[in-house]
Amino acid sequence: MTKQVFKVKGMHCSACVMTLEGLEDELPGVRSLKVSLHKERAEIEYDESKISEDGIRKAFEREGYGLARVG
């Protein structure tokens, strides 16, 4: 399992958070996805053998949000 923090671009309300946290159930290999509107960040725990960072980024982009690794 990999745990990574990402900066999320394009969020403006709690509905954005709910939309993004809903991706947890849709993405195979994502074990945990916690989004903070205030911090503009997402903390994601995922299995790299089932989904890549790029796969997660593309899922966010399909919903209209940007995702950039922190650190």
Phi and psi in degrees as a GROMACS rama.xvg file:
@    title "Ramachandran Plot"
@    xaxis  label "Phi"
@    yaxis  label "Psi"
@TYPE xy
-116.605  136.349  THR-2
-119.291  123.867  LYS-3
-137.763  146.838  GLN-4
-106.084  135.024  VAL-5
-126.747  148.992  PHE-6
-86.1611  133.111  LYS-7
-108.715  127.836  VAL-8
-107.026  136.936  LYS-9
104.352  -0.64564  GLY-10
-80.501  142.366  MET-11
-140.591  -4.17888  HIS-12
-157.789  174.942  CYS-13
-67.3267  -25.5477  SER-14
-65.2329  -33.8839  ALA-15
-61.7431  -44.2675  CYS-16
-61.1062  -46.364  VAL-17
-62.2606  -41.037  MET-18
-60.447  -47.3835  THR-19
-70.2104  -40.4366  LEU-20
-66.677  -24.8456  GLU-21
-67.4754  -19.1543  GLY-22
-66.0767  -22.3835  LEU-23
-54.1745  -40.95  GLU-24
-77.4302  -19.1594  ASP-25
-93.0931  -20.765  GLU-26
-103.079  115.627  LEU-27
-64.207  134.155  PRO-28
95.5281  -13.3165  GLY-29
-85.1822  117.97  VAL-30
-91.8284  -35.0485  ARG-31
-150.073  137.459  SER-32
-142.365  108.257  LEU-33
-117.875  127.18  LYS-34
-116.376  136.692  VAL-35
-116.568  116.129  SER-36
-66.6204  -45.3288  LEU-37
-60.0541  -43.921  HIS-38
-87.6942  -9.66822  LYS-39
55.6371  44.8388  GLU-40
-136.115  157.654  ARG-41
-129.352  132.662  ALA-42
-107.151  118.309  GLU-43
-124.89  129.678  ILE-44
-111.109  125.069  GLU-45
-148.297  159.513  TYR-46
-94.9137  110.326  ASP-47
-63.3084  -17.7339  GLU-48
-79.5358  -12.9615  SER-49
-112.259  -27.801  LYS-50
-151.149  143.231  ILE-51
-97.0565  164.923  SER-52
-58.5065  -39.049  GLU-53
-64.2605  -36.7156  ASP-54
-64.6225  -39.0694  GLY-55
-67.2251  -44.1924  ILE-56
-59.1175  -43.229  ARG-57
-64.7735  -35.9884  LYS-58
-64.4404  -41.8225  ALA-59
-63.9341  -43.1524  PHE-60
-63.9157  -36.4769  GLU-61
-61.2852  -29.0035  ARG-62
-87.4298  -4.25702  GLU-63
97.2166  17.6334  GLY-64
-121.084  150.907  TYR-65
-95.3466  153.758  GLY-66
-139.383  125.66  LEU-67
-134.758  134.292  ALA-68
-64.1184  138.427  ARG-69
-97.7914  128.775  VAL-70
